[in-house]
Amino acid sequence: MVKALCIVAVSGLLFSAAPLLAQDSVRTACMPDIRKYCAAELASFSRENVRACLIKNIQKTSPACQAAAKARRDAERAKKAGS
């Protein structure tokens, strides 16, 4: 019983960390594209503006950036569904 509770607790931590890990992978995979397509938004230091610009230009970005953005979206959806 204790083992099962530990597994549930660890699973909860992993799922709550998933969006943060996905965010880091988006930042890493998309930074060249962000610099190319969203330089003004990046200079503004507004995370919301950079994200909106990246979404607007996602079809122009590299396959790695698109995959990382999709993974983040999926992680956010999974977290919302689990809440």
Long-range contacts (C-beta under 8 A, 24 or more apart in sequence): 15-78, 15-79, 15-82, 16-79, 18-75, 18-78, 18-79, 19-72, 19-75, 19-76, 19-79, 21-75, 22-68, 22-71, 22-72, 22-74, 22-75, 22-76, 23-72, 25-68, 25-71, 25-72, 26-65, 26-68, 26-69, 26-71, 26-72, 28-68, 29-62, 29-64, 29-65, 29-67, 29-68, 29-69, 30-54, 30-61, 30-62, 30-64, 30-65, 30-68, 30-69, 32-62, 32-65, 33-57, 33-60, 33-61, 33-62, 33-65, 37-61
